[in-house]
Amino acid sequence: MRLQKGRYHEVTVYSEDPAGQARAFYQQGARRLHLIDLDGARTGQPHNLEAIGAILKAAPLAVQVGGGIRNRDAARRWFDAGVARVVLGTSAIKDPELVAELCASRPDGVIVAVDARAGQVAVEGWLEDSGRSDMELALQADRWGAAAILFTAIERDGTSEGPDIDATRRLQQGVRATVIASGGIGTLDHIRALAAGGVRSAVCGRALYNGAFTLGEAREAAR
């Protein structure tokens, strides 16, 4: 399922079989899968453990999971389950020592989420403003040694209207880590524009589910 602009009352369900969907993506050429535990993001505690466990068993994908990972035990639980990377957002603001420690102990296992509205980072499942700028958090994550920075322009998420290319490019130019563009990708031209701007990676969701383009077409556009 997907939210629109981070609104929990605007949810679209695309499949009742997450494991089957993961298997289909793998058969189409996917090798990495991005998952967000929406219930966990809102409550601060991991949910959907059974569904994500089934996904991990369904196909040999490198899975990254975010949502509700706000302590060491939660992160460890996902790593022990077989997740390649965990995505930390709220913790990066509210418990930076935890995130710095995890980045040091898992140098390729931590992604810091920079979720922003109008350049300001939102936390607690995008429900609370942090008072920090997107660049400020991205630079801090880079100093910690995060494997990647997941940048989401919340106002564009789930809209297919296009990512915030200028903001994503600005972040990528400011840090060494790979910035992953997220939110608003709806056409192949959006992917081409990100690539032309020097952005190295992107998350595609709604556009694939809606049939705007195929995974193969997206990969070709990214080249």
Secondary structure, 3 states (H helix, E strand, C coil): CEEECCEEEEEECCCCCHHHHHHHHHHCCCCEEEEECHHHHHHCCCCCHHHHHHHHHHCCCEEEEECCCCCHHHHHHHHHHCCCEEEECHHHHHCHHHHHHHHHHCCCCEEEEEEEECCEEEECCCCEEEEEEHHHHHHHHHHHCCCEEEEEEHHHCCCCCCCCHHHHHHHHHHCCCEEEEECCCCCHHHHHHHHHCCCCEECCCHHHHHCCCCHHHHHHHHC
